[in-house]
């Protein structure tokens, strides 16, 4: 086939459509979406029925970084600060110490069972050391898995924040292999700088995004998502140019945005949810195209052994030691260990040695691919069962409930209040975003002169307006009355 612009567009759109339609089987068969999308790419690839020849790791890496950036931002926007605050330090420990321990232990095992050098073995361990945000977010949310205590926010925090550590380890070990790095003492200051710069600039960019959307009044509401798309990529690239960690910056910026009072917040969150799904489909199908299934068989034995060691020894070792300073029960640590889902992120990281021209890069890539397939095939479908067997699953009636697209807490008692603005109300003449409503409340509708207005953050309130406000907790009612009195 001659690849013209029309052919490329047709093939791309058909692959996207095939991936989306194939996802319908996920709920019926229990097969994770990740495997379905990867399967579509593999079937369309050079060893599959499609026969599409694609072997460009550079393009794959660029697409993967863009996709991961938007997936992290979408997940961060949905992360509520009150829910992750109690598990902040355990999450940080899992994202750093846990990743490091997982990487080292798996690297040592691979060195023991293969003929790879110690650095090559450690490189493999680093590549697959982090859990995958896209996989964890999609599994926990698609299955509506209710978990006791703070397990769910901890797992989402870990998966969203541990990619920077894995990426840093991958780049550092690759530097030793290519002789770009000569001493570990060169690496430690670089790590500290990347984390500090990434965290600080992520918060700065998050505040800037909120300020920009609240202050700039565009003529068309459809342009706000475009603005936010641009700001997300600007955040990643600018932080990266400043020697910070762009992934961490994007995630911190997203949490900042998601927990701030911002105009068009609900519509932007729904838009980015769609973008995240699009990015997952594109990323997984592209990775499926890049792999050569025939090359999986020669490494199947080593890859399967590494996958089993990762699932049953390396991941639990990292989790138990990283959480040894915190009060978690044996059952909770066991479940956290089982939610060690690997996904597209390790496969994207595996393209880094390929671009660097490492001799065994394609072998590493196919080992990583096999490990990811094994992890997702075994762990993802069994998460609800594991939570139930360990006694950590919430009863159906206590799972998180969603009302008008607002996610509420596990012990939710919904409250809707209606209030009329008097002539002396402090809210008269102010925009909704300027009043300071609690982040977990939502002005659902405004009745003015017998007409109903669907409000957004820029809606200006007037004397005589009747507001219907949805609250997460009835105890917020008095605080809102004080704001509007």
Buried (B, 14 or more C-beta within 10 A) or exposed (E): EEEEEEEEEEBEEEBBEBBBEBBEEBEEEEBBBBBBBBBBBBBBBBBBEBEBEBBBBEEBBEBBBBBBBBBBBBBBBBBBBEBBEEBBEBBBBBBBBBBBBBBBBBBBBBBEEBEBEEBBBBBBBBBBBBBBBBBBBBBBBBBEBBBBBBBBBBBBBBBBBBBBBBBBBBBBBBBBBEEEBEEEEEBEEBBEBBBEBBBBBBBBBBBBBBEBBBEEEEEEEEEBBEBBBEBBBEBBBBBBEBEBBBBBBBBBBBBBBBBBBBBBBBBBBEBBBEBBBBBBBBBBBBBBBBBBBEBBEEBEEBBBBBBBBBBBBBBBBBBBBBBEEBEBEEBBBBBBBBBBBBBBBBBBBBBBBBBBEBEBBBBBBBBBBBBBBBBBBBBBBEBBEBBEEBEBBBEEEEBBBEBEEBBBBBEBEBBBBEBEBEEEBEBBEBBBBBBEBBBBBBBBBBBBEEEEEEBBBBBEBBBBBEBBBBBBBEEBBEBBEEBBE
